[in-house]
């Protein structure tokens, strides 16, 4: 796996890794156009609600697991397994948008 800023995101059913690195976003754009379109809309229009933030984390989950698609959680499964914790959602978004240290 390429070096990247993967972030752990705790769920009810365990911890998943998420990332929005450019290489994997490009793979999403190429292979999963609908999901990339939603990423672009959220990035362009801004994440206003907690669900918007959680959806961005779901897209980051897809990016982190792009080689496993379609054998990943659906959006509905992700929602069912997401812990309630609004502050954790926004901290994770911030971590995903932070530049790598290396």
N, C-alpha and C positions, 0 to 999 in steps of 0.2 A: 504494500500500500504506500502511496506517495506520502511524503511528509506534509502535514497540513495541520490546521487548527481544529482538530476534532474536539468536541465538547461532550461530556457525559450529561445526559438528561434523565433524571429519575422518574420512573413510571410506577404504577401499582404492581405491574408484573415484572419489574426489574429495571435495570438501567440500559438505555440505548445510547449509541453514539450519534451525533449530528454534526454536520459541517456544511458550510456554504462556500467552499473553496472554488476558485474559478474553473479548474480542470473538471471537477464533478458537475458544476453548473452547466458547463458546456456539454457534457455527456447527457445531462437531463434535457437540455435544449435540443440535442440531436435525436435522442431516442424516445423521449417522453414529452412531446410538445405541449400537451394540455397542462401538465404539471408545471412546466417552465413558464407557460403563459400566465398561470396564476401567481408564480413567484414574481414575474415582471410586474403584474398589476399591484401586488402588495408592496413591492419595492418602490414603484413609481408613485402610487397614490398614498402610501404611508399605512402603517399598521395602527388603526385607531382603537379597536376593541381587543379584549383579551383573546377572543377567538381568532382574530387576525394574527396576533402574535403566536398563538398555538399552531395555526395553520403554517406560518413561516417555519416554525420548528419542525412540523411534519415534513415540509419540503426539504429541510436540512437533514432530516432522518432518511428521506428517500435518496438524497445525494450521498450520504454516508454508506448507504446500502445499495447503491445503483447496480452493482454486479449481481445482487440477489433478486432484483426485480424480475418477475412480478410476485415472488414469494416473500413479501413483506406485509406488515400490517396495512390494512386499508385505512382511510381517513376515519371511518366509523370506529374501527377497532382501536385506533390511536386515541380517539376521543374517549372511548370507554375505559381505556387504561391510563389516561392522563390523571395525575394527581391534581386536586384542587390546590392551587398555590399561585396566585396571580403574580406576586413579586418574583417567584422563581422563573416564571415565563419570561418576564422582562429582563431579569439578570442573564438568562440564557441568550436572549436576543442580543444583549450588549456584548456578551462573550463572543458570539458568532461574528459580530461586526468589528471586533478588536483586531488590530494588526498582529500578526505573528511576531514573537520575540526573536526568532531566528531568520 
